[in-house]
């Protein structure tokens, strides 16, 4: 009995030691893996933030240049340089105000400089006739060799986007026009769309020249802050920190529940400013990492239980004659199960990853397939008619408009997939007739090519909802109808009917065709994910499923389909009718 008690005690101590070592090693491994996954997530967030800032800067530069190029062709711009009656030249201050009132350009300045480098007009002040080329190296170079330049620079007022365009009179260079815009719209977009808190810090090298005439009048620790909407809470927080440490961040820094990113602004290899971006960690989706940690600890617990059972069984059979046989059997069984679990875990992880990637790719591909075909068709038509010399200006303009509209639609779908189901996305107000015209403009070329006649009955009313997503749903339904109609004989009269009516606070949209309807045995399944009647090369079944997701979950409306018999022009037809009901306020 004593030997048995001693044996049990020894086995118990061994079991406790094994469980402790296994639990400690497993916990360290899980925590290390969690840290690696978090680092990958934060790196991804940082890259996305920097890409977003870079994209916003490029867009603002291009928009500023476009405005300046257009104005430079205006004859009234030349009058201050040519000393014409100043009462007659174009008041750029009024233009700045209109841009501020009706566009996202809230602070747009214009300056006219003659070929001697003297400022003869500024839209933001009455000061003029100062020889600004004396303290602007970039201006001296352009006056010597006139050319269009699109830059970011720091002057005596602010860090700004500057588009510099030469002005000519009778092919003679007489001066330049400068279009100047600010970074405020960029910081506004970062805050409102991406839930980021940005602050721009202009390099200390420029602090002295900005002290007297700065636009925002905000200076922080000897750094000029141009974004007037900078958060007071952020300034209070930074007041207690060593700001220089933040400016040295290469990738990201996790501190005080925030991820901090540093974006540096350079022009001609000269550092102009830093954009520090702060984002709350609780706004970053780490649900997959949390699930991994939970599952990993669950597996660890299961493994410990299995370990305890294994040790107990081994201990029992060591005490018996069948120790060797059962020990070998259990060891082989445990090894096989561990290998199977490892393989299953790897396979499951890979399948989940590929499924997520595949679903997003299929969504984008489904939305882009038809618009890209329209762009290709329009471009090919223009090229062919140009080669044969039968291209008319009106026809060229219409085709180019189709291409531009379709390209804009593709751009919008990128944003829609990016911010899909985002609670921060705002509704916009639009007219129902404009919505349908946008959709028809995108599919017009393909519909005309396939002789599909569209019959509209639109009640024009204002709608407040997510326009781009509703547009995607309508285009998806139109494309599906087209796919069915083109299967008909060439002499078959193809019709598609669009009807919109307002019922109290609900907008009812009816879209039906005369393609013969949907088979009754499958009509209840067409909104299921991945259900499709098309060949694999032409469809994935994700389109109508996504339509239902958008209408039901995002727009908070309903979508249904039925087969309908009807008479049109004394002929009886059968076709599928989609009904969409959405709240309009």
Buried (B, 14 or more C-beta within 10 A) or exposed (E): EEEEEEEEEEBEEEBEEBBEEBBEEBEEEBEEBBEEBBEEBBEEBBEEBBEBBEEBBEEBBEBBBEBBBEBBEBEEBBBBBEEEEEEEBBBBBEBBEEBEEEEEBBBBBBBBBBBEBBBBBBBBEEEBEEEBBEEBEBBEEBBEEBEBBBBBBBBBBBBBBBBBBBBEEEEEEBBBBBBBBBBBBBBBBBBEBBEBBBBBBBBEEBBEBBEEEBBBEBBBBEBBBBBBEBBEEBBEBBEEEEBEEBBEBEEBBEBEEBBBBBBBBEBEEEEBBBBBBBBEBEEBEBEEBEEBBEEBBEBBEEBBEEBBEBBEBBBEBBEEEEBEEBBEEBEEEBEEEEEEEEEEEEEEEEEEEEEEEEBEEBBBEBBBEBBBBBBEBBBEBBEEBEEEEEBEEEEBEBBEEBBEBBBEBBEBBEEBBEBBEEEEBEEEEBBBBBBBBBBBBBBBBBBEBBBBEBEEEBEEEEBEBBBBBBBBBBBBBBBBBBBBBBEBEEEEEBBBBBBBBBEEEBBBBBBBBBBBBBEEEEBEEBBEEEBBBEEEEEBBBBBBBBBBBBBEEBBEBEBEBEBBEBEEEEEEBBBBBBBBBBBBE
